[in-house]
Amino acid sequence: MAACTRGAAEVLSSIRAFRHIQHQNGRFISTSLTDLAVGGDGRPPKFTPPPKPVIIDKTQSEAPPRRFLSPEFIAPRSRTSGLKFVVERKDMIQRRKALNIPEFYVGSILAVTMKDPHASGKTNRFVGICAQRSGSGLGATFILRNIVDGQGVEICYEMYSPRIQTIEVLKLEKRLDNNLMYLRDALPEHCTFDFDLKPVPHNPTADVPINTVKVRMKPKPWSKRWERPHFNVKGIRFDLCLTPEQMEHAQKWARPWQEFDMMKHHDTAKLEEAIFKEVQAELSK
Amino acid sequence: MASWTYRFFRLTNPFLRGTHVFISGTGSPATVTRTTDSIGVPAAQFVRTIKSTTWFEENLTEDNASFMRQVVAEDFKQMTADKLYPLKDEPWPRQEWQEGSRRVGLVAIKLGMMPIWTKSGDRHVVTLLQVKDCHVIKHLSKEEYDGTSTALLVGGKDCSPFHRTEESIEFFRNAGVPPKQKVSTFRVTDNAIIKPGTPLYAAHFRPGQYLDVTAKTIGKGFQGVMKRYGFKGQPATHGQTKTHRRPGSLGPGGDPAKVFKGTKMPGQMGNKFETAIGLKLWRVNNRYNILYVNGSVPGHKNCLVKVRDTRLPKRAGQTRDLPFPTFFRDGDEELPEDLYADDMFQFGEEDVTTT
């Protein structure tokens, strides 16, 4: 007991000194040492951890959220009249108000729960990497790939189907390519994702992280000749599976003039801008 | 107008059967003299030659040409506005529906296709048909038409009068409507006749009913028998001499000793009228006048199609509850922006119920 009181007296003096220093420095960090100092009961005071310091950094302005327009809103070049797209977009927005379809890219890991009358609990949940996004308008689809019990499984989901209950992005990232169908011929380690993967929090303002992994492939023959230039695959480690002669041979199918073909150029910037504004306005209503 | 040289010829009016127009010598169609007799005595037929071609603004100054266009556009707007309230404009008496009545149809534009889902989660595809500027143009009595039933001529989608003949423009002006791109004939019963000039809307059809859609199919030109009729052809190898896509045999041998009429052979494929029958109507949008019709419809995108109630015997009684003779927008009925079929999933409502 005597030791405690002696210790308390020392603490008190140190507190006084500490507070003196604090006031001298100008910054004030609130502590609950004052509570400790009171302790009139004689019992050891209940330890309350100090609150976390809140640092408000006023030097940087608040970053605007990332602009993202889902690719199925932009229709391919065709002779379809504009009214059809207007009417379809209305339906798409209406569905998006009921179901939150988050922002995701090819290469992100998603979890989709769908209504299934034959499953126990009437729903089934599938986790996989988004390998491809295709289609436009209400028929837009995305393919999720995973390897379950050693068997590769790809499921093609329609984004606007009423059978889909939730779409959750577990990991938001991009890859080097827009189309990851070559994962069919890649080693299984690149496509296996745990069904209980914890969602990784992503920043709504910064740029989407690009995963620059280059996958190792199974030995040839592959389902498609991924080394050929029209696939434009950047995410495969060709140096481990093909010789330089084979790579050169693949370049025989190159069409270098296509990048200069003006008839194939289609600038969708203005269209995208207009549609983005419309969609934002409607969704915020 | 193109100036034509005619040596002898016979020109039939596209809208009236049984009359013939004889034009003598050279000249614009303004010098037409019409004879309504002598159906069985045609003049000798031959080829017409185009001596020169002009278009309406060739001899006009730019100002005049743009003035013409402006005047015509205003004129059309005025004509359409005048016809917006048919029920106040001395309409013909509306009669009751009876068993066996046939009502008029519409002319629509094929916009494109879209998926839809039912309440139980099944997916179907629909074609969007937009009913644009659809007006009744003329009523033909039994005697005028073909002797068995009355007919109504309906036109859809306004077009410019500058590339049409004077007589066709006169035809539309008599009804008080702008010239239309397509005019269709609908055979109706006497109790379903409508006054010319009445506008027709998409709400004339209601979701849940079945329709027949007629249009000209996409032309594929002269095609062989494999594409045209799906014949199997012959193998690519194993000794076939110059025979890989041919029809093979044309029929049995010495007994008939002939090729039967109608034998499938290469020829023109497409670019002719076909009807898709028994198509369910899933949804009607009253703001843009769009019909959502099940499945696919003949014709290319933005082509004009003829839509009418189906003739299938199984769906005979469906017209009982439908607006008769047509839906009048200035009447009593107030319709919401969208009408849906009972089993269709609407995107705003709750999720699908699993069966």
Chai-1 contact restraints between the chains, C-beta under 6 A:
chainA,res_idxA,chainB,res_idxB,connection_type,confidence,min_distance_angstrom,max_distance_angstrom,comment,restraint_id
A,R79,B,K301,contact,1.0,0.0,6.0,A-B,restraint_1
A,T80,B,G112,contact,1.0,0.0,6.0,A-B,restraint_2
A,T80,B,K301,contact,1.0,0.0,6.0,A-B,restraint_3
A,S81,B,L111,contact,1.0,0.0,6.0,A-B,restraint_4
A,S81,B,N302,contact,1.0,0.0,6.0,A-B,restraint_5
A,K84,B,L111,contact,1.0,0.0,6.0,A-B,restraint_6
A,K84,B,G112,contact,1.0,0.0,6.0,A-B,restraint_7
A,K84,B,L128,contact,1.0,0.0,6.0,A-B,restraint_8
A,E88,B,M114,contact,1.0,0.0,6.0,A-B,restraint_9
A,D91,B,F347,contact,1.0,0.0,6.0,A-B,restraint_10
A,Q94,B,F347,contact,1.0,0.0,6.0,A-B,restraint_11
A,Q94,B,G348,contact,1.0,0.0,6.0,A-B,restraint_12
A,R95,B,F347,contact,1.0,0.0,6.0,A-B,restraint_13
A,K115,B,T354,contact,1.0,0.0,6.0,A-B,restraint_14
A,P117,B,T354,contact,1.0,0.0,6.0,A-B,restraint_15
A,K122,B,T354,contact,1.0,0.0,6.0,A-B,restraint_16
A,L138,B,M114,contact,1.0,0.0,6.0,A-B,restraint_17
A,L138,B,P115,contact,1.0,0.0,6.0,A-B,restraint_18
A,G139,B,P115,contact,1.0,0.0,6.0,A-B,restraint_19
A,P162,B,W117,contact,1.0,0.0,6.0,A-B,restraint_20
A,P162,B,F345,contact,1.0,0.0,6.0,A-B,restraint_21
A,P162,B,D351,contact,1.0,0.0,6.0,A-B,restraint_22
A,P162,B,V352,contact,1.0,0.0,6.0,A-B,restraint_23
A,R163,B,G121,contact,1.0,0.0,6.0,A-B,restraint_24
A,R163,B,V352,contact,1.0,0.0,6.0,A-B,restraint_25
